[in-house]
Amino acid sequence: MTPSIKSWRTTATGVLAIVIGIATAAKCELDGDPATVADWGIVATAILAGIGLIMARDAGISSEASGIK
C-alpha cells in the first residue's frame, strides 16, 4: 500500500514525527555533554508512529476517493 497525496495531513504529520524524533536524538548526541544521551526507545517509537501515519489515510477521504473500493 502506497501513501496517497490525497492523505496529505497524515503523511505530513508522519514525516514530522520522524524528523522530530531523529532531530531530538541528534541534539542529545551532538551537544557536547556526555551526560545527555538519546533515548533510543523513544526515537524508535517516533519513527514507527511516523511510518504508521504515512501509511494511514485521512478521515475526510472516502474509500472510493482513496482507491480502496
N, C-alpha and C positions, 0 to 999 in steps of 0.2 A: 504494500500500500504506500503510495507516494503522497506527500502532502500536497494539498491543493492551494493555489493562490487565493481561492475564494475564502479560505480559512486563515486570513492574514492575522487576525487578532491572536489566535492561539499559537500560530507559528512565531510571531514576533515575541510573544511572552516566553515561549520556549527558548528562543535564541538568547533573550535577555537573561533567563535563568542560568543558562550555560556560561555566558560571558561573565556574569557577576560571580558565579561560583569559582571560575578559573582566576578571575582578577583578584578576588579576595585571598585565594591561596597564594598567588604570586606576590601579593603585597606582604603577606606574612613571611614568606620565604626570603624575600629580597630586601627587607627593611634594614638589614644590618644588625639586628638584635637577635642573638642566639636564643633568647628566652621565648621569642614568639615563633610558634610552629603551626603550620596549617593543619586543620582538622580534615584529614583526607576522607573520612566517612561523610562529612557534610558536603564536601566537594563532589563525591560520587553521587550522593543523593540529589544534589542540584543538577548534575549532568543527566541522570536518569529521569528526573522530573521534566527537564527541558526536552529530552527526546520524546517523552510521552506527550507533552504539549504540542510538539511539532507534528506528531502523527495524528493528533486529535482534530476534530472538525468543530467549527464554531456552532453554538446553539442556534444561531439565526440562519444557518444554512440548511436547507431541506435535503433529504436523502436524494431526491431527484436532481437537485442542483449540484450536489457533490459527485453524482455519478454512481451512487450505490444502488439505486433502484432503476 
